[in-house]
């Protein structure tokens, strides 16, 4: 019993009372490090897809469905891997600082290496339904958007895109089920506010792309000039 608690409860206790330890390996963070230590950060499975913008890996998920300018993700998502632990902390452990840090890291990388993302006019996070937002207390995509905005020096707006219906979790759904779940749940309240803007649409994880596809379609129909997509992670 004690051994089991040490294995499962000790890391959570450290996170709660000693936030200045690496979220992944639990070693103390050095000056200048945040969220994860330098060693763990260097081991994150970065996609680096922004260095090869013609790579079809992510674009193929939207081909023939909705025209997007680009699709980039910071890291690859793998079950039981370090990225899943970071996303889990962001979404379910009140670690909003994880989203901010990931946004700043990726934004800095994009600003230095990929001019296309910096050309966007406004960052728009995929919204939560108000009921789910109230339950969680924040939107994880907002945290990522804020970090990106700081690094890219682009404003972010959480009031442009609205989720009008509460949907079921997407976790165990296939692509068709995901699309049916979110196909008509997003709306623009002020179409004039996005007219001719280059939108940078952001979310936490890209799997089938159904949610982002639905958001992009609504934004383009409302008259924005283009939609580019950035996510923290992408499933292979």
C-alpha positions as CSV (number, residue, x, y, z in Angstrom):
1,X,0.0,0.0,0.0
2,X,2.8,2.5,1.0
3,X,4.8,1.5,-2.0
4,X,1.8,2.0,-4.3
5,X,1.2,5.4,-2.8
6,X,4.8,6.4,-3.4
7,X,4.6,5.4,-7.0
8,X,1.3,7.1,-7.8
9,X,0.9,9.9,-5.1
10,X,4.4,11.2,-4.6
11,X,4.8,12.9,-8.0
12,X,1.4,14.6,-7.6
13,X,2.4,15.8,-4.1
14,X,5.6,17.2,-5.5
15,X,3.7,19.0,-8.3
16,X,1.4,20.5,-5.7
17,X,3.9,21.7,-3.1
18,X,7.1,22.0,-5.1
19,X,6.2,23.4,-8.5
20,X,9.9,24.1,-9.3
21,X,10.6,20.5,-10.2
22,X,10.6,19.1,-13.7
23,X,7.1,17.9,-14.6
24,X,8.5,14.9,-16.4
25,X,11.4,13.6,-14.3
26,X,10.8,15.4,-11.0
27,X,14.4,16.8,-10.8
28,X,14.8,20.3,-9.5
29,X,14.7,23.0,-12.1
30,X,17.7,25.2,-12.6
31,X,17.6,29.0,-13.1
32,X,16.1,29.8,-16.5
33,X,14.2,26.5,-16.8
34,X,10.5,26.3,-16.6
35,X,8.0,23.4,-16.5
36,X,10.6,20.8,-17.6
37,X,14.3,20.5,-17.3
38,X,16.6,21.1,-20.2
39,X,17.3,17.4,-20.6
40,X,13.6,16.5,-20.8
41,X,12.9,19.4,-23.1
42,X,15.6,18.3,-25.5
43,X,14.0,14.9,-25.6
44,X,10.5,16.2,-26.6
45,X,9.5,14.7,-30.0
46,X,9.4,18.0,-32.0
47,X,7.8,17.7,-35.4
48,X,9.9,20.5,-37.0
49,X,7.3,20.4,-39.8
50,X,7.5,24.2,-40.2
51,X,11.0,23.7,-41.7
52,X,9.5,21.7,-44.5
53,X,6.2,23.5,-45.2
54,X,5.4,21.2,-48.2
55,X,5.3,18.1,-46.0
56,X,1.9,16.5,-46.5
57,X,1.7,14.8,-43.2
58,X,-0.7,17.2,-41.5
59,X,-2.1,19.0,-44.6
60,X,-3.5,15.7,-45.8
61,X,-5.9,15.6,-42.9
62,X,-7.7,18.7,-44.4
63,X,-7.2,18.0,-48.1
64,X,-10.5,18.1,-50.0
65,X,-12.3,19.2,-46.9
66,X,-11.4,22.8,-46.0
67,X,-8.6,25.0,-47.5
68,X,-6.1,25.9,-44.8
69,X,-2.9,27.9,-45.4
70,X,-0.7,25.7,-43.3
71,X,-0.9,23.1,-40.5
72,X,1.9,22.9,-37.9
73,X,2.3,21.1,-34.6
74,X,5.0,21.6,-32.0
75,X,5.4,18.0,-30.9
76,X,4.2,14.5,-31.7
77,X,1.6,12.9,-29.3
78,X,2.1,9.4,-28.2
79,X,0.1,7.5,-25.5
80,X,2.0,7.2,-22.2
81,X,4.7,9.5,-23.6
82,X,6.0,12.8,-22.2
83,X,3.8,14.9,-24.3
84,X,0.7,13.1,-23.0
85,X,1.8,13.9,-19.5
86,X,2.2,17.6,-20.3
87,X,-1.2,17.7,-22.0
88,X,-2.8,15.9,-19.1
89,X,-1.3,18.4,-16.6
90,X,-2.5,21.3,-18.7
91,X,-6.1,20.0,-19.1
92,X,-6.8,18.2,-15.9
93,X,-4.4,19.4,-13.2
94,X,-4.9,23.1,-13.4
95,X,-1.4,23.6,-14.9
96,X,-2.2,26.5,-17.2
97,X,1.5,27.5,-17.0
98,X,2.2,24.4,-19.2
99,X,0.2,25.8,-22.0
100,X,1.8,29.2,-21.7
101,X,5.3,27.8,-21.7
102,X,4.6,25.5,-24.7
103,X,3.1,28.5,-26.6
104,X,6.1,30.7,-25.8
105,X,8.6,27.9,-26.8
106,X,6.9,27.1,-30.1
107,X,6.2,30.8,-30.9
108,X,9.8,31.6,-30.5
109,X,10.8,28.8,-32.7
110,X,8.3,29.8,-35.4
111,X,9.3,33.4,-35.3
112,X,12.9,32.5,-35.8
113,X,12.4,29.8,-38.4
114,X,9.0,30.1,-40.1
115,X,7.8,33.6,-41.3
116,X,4.4,32.3,-42.5
117,X,3.0,31.9,-39.1
118,X,4.1,35.4,-38.1
119,X,2.2,36.9,-41.0
120,X,-1.1,36.1,-39.3
121,X,-3.3,38.9,-38.0
122,X,-4.9,37.3,-35.0
123,X,-4.7,34.1,-33.0
124,X,-8.0,32.4,-32.3
125,X,-8.2,29.4,-29.9
126,X,-10.7,26.6,-30.4
127,X,-13.4,27.5,-27.7
128,X,-14.9,25.3,-25.0
129,X,-18.6,25.3,-24.4
130,X,-19.5,27.7,-21.5
131,X,-20.6,24.9,-19.3
132,X,-17.4,23.0,-19.7
133,X,-15.4,26.2,-19.3
134,X,-17.1,26.8,-16.0
135,X,-16.4,23.3,-14.9
136,X,-12.7,23.4,-15.7
137,X,-12.2,27.1,-15.0
138,X,-10.2,27.8,-18.1
139,X,-9.7,26.7,-21.7
140,X,-6.4,24.9,-22.4
141,X,-6.3,26.3,-25.9
142,X,-6.5,29.9,-24.5
143,X,-3.3,29.2,-22.5
144,X,-1.4,28.0,-25.6
145,X,-2.8,31.0,-27.6
146,X,-1.6,33.4,-24.9
147,X,2.0,32.0,-25.0
148,X,2.0,32.1,-28.8
149,X,0.8,35.7,-28.8
150,X,3.6,36.8,-26.4
151,X,6.3,35.2,-28.6
152,X,4.9,36.0,-32.0
153,X,3.7,39.5,-30.9
154,X,0.3,38.9,-32.5
155,X,-2.9,39.6,-30.6
156,X,-5.2,36.7,-29.6
157,X,-8.9,36.9,-29.3
158,X,-11.2,34.5,-27.4
159,X,-14.4,36.2,-28.3
160,X,-14.4,35.8,-32.1
161,X,-15.3,32.1,-32.3
162,X,-18.1,30.5,-30.1
163,X,-19.1,27.0,-29.3
164,X,-22.9,26.9,-29.4
165,X,-23.5,23.3,-28.4
166,X,-22.0,21.1,-25.7
167,X,-20.6,18.0,-27.3
168,X,-19.4,14.6,-26.0
169,X,-15.8,13.9,-25.6
170,X,-14.0,13.1,-28.8
171,X,-11.5,10.7,-27.3
172,X,-13.0,7.4,-28.3
173,X,-14.6,8.5,-31.6
174,X,-13.5,7.8,-35.1
175,X,-13.2,10.5,-37.7
176,X,-16.8,10.3,-38.9
177,X,-18.1,10.2,-35.4
178,X,-15.9,13.2,-34.5
179,X,-17.2,15.2,-37.4
180,X,-20.8,14.4,-36.6
181,X,-20.1,15.5,-33.0
182,X,-18.8,18.9,-33.9
183,X,-20.1,19.6,-37.4
184,X,-22.5,22.4,-36.5
185,X,-21.4,23.6,-33.0
186,X,-19.3,26.6,-33.8
187,X,-20.4,30.1,-34.8
188,X,-19.2,33.7,-35.4
189,X,-21.1,36.4,-33.6
190,X,-19.5,39.4,-35.3
191,X,-18.6,38.5,-38.9
192,X,-17.3,42.0,-39.5
193,X,-14.6,41.5,-36.8
194,X,-12.8,38.8,-38.8
195,X,-13.4,40.0,-42.4
196,X,-10.3,39.8,-44.5
197,X,-8.1,38.8,-41.5
198,X,-5.5,36.0,-41.6
199,X,-6.5,33.8,-38.7
200,X,-4.2,31.6,-36.8
201,X,-6.4,28.9,-35.3
202,X,-4.9,27.0,-32.4
203,X,-5.8,23.9,-30.2
204,X,-4.1,21.5,-27.9
205,X,-4.0,18.2,-29.9
206,X,-4.7,17.4,-33.6
207,X,-5.9,13.9,-34.2
208,X,-8.4,13.4,-37.0
209,X,-8.7,17.2,-37.4
210,X,-12.5,17.2,-37.3
211,X,-12.8,19.9,-34.6
212,X,-10.3,22.2,-36.4
213,X,-11.9,21.5,-39.7
214,X,-15.3,22.6,-38.4
215,X,-13.8,25.8,-36.9
216,X,-11.9,26.7,-40.0
217,X,-15.0,26.2,-42.2
218,X,-17.0,28.6,-40.0
219,X,-14.2,31.2,-40.1
220,X,-13.8,31.0,-43.8
221,X,-17.5,31.2,-44.5
222,X,-17.6,34.3,-42.3
223,X,-15.2,36.1,-44.6
224,X,-11.7,35.8,-43.2
225,X,-8.9,35.9,-45.7
226,X,-7.2,32.7,-44.6
227,X,-6.9,30.1,-41.8
228,X,-3.6,28.6,-40.6
229,X,-3.5,25.9,-37.9
230,X,-1.2,25.5,-35.0
231,X,-1.5,22.8,-32.3
232,X,0.7,21.8,-29.3
233,X,0.7,18.2,-30.5
234,X,-0.3,16.0,-33.4
235,X,-1.0,12.2,-33.3
236,X,1.0,10.4,-35.9
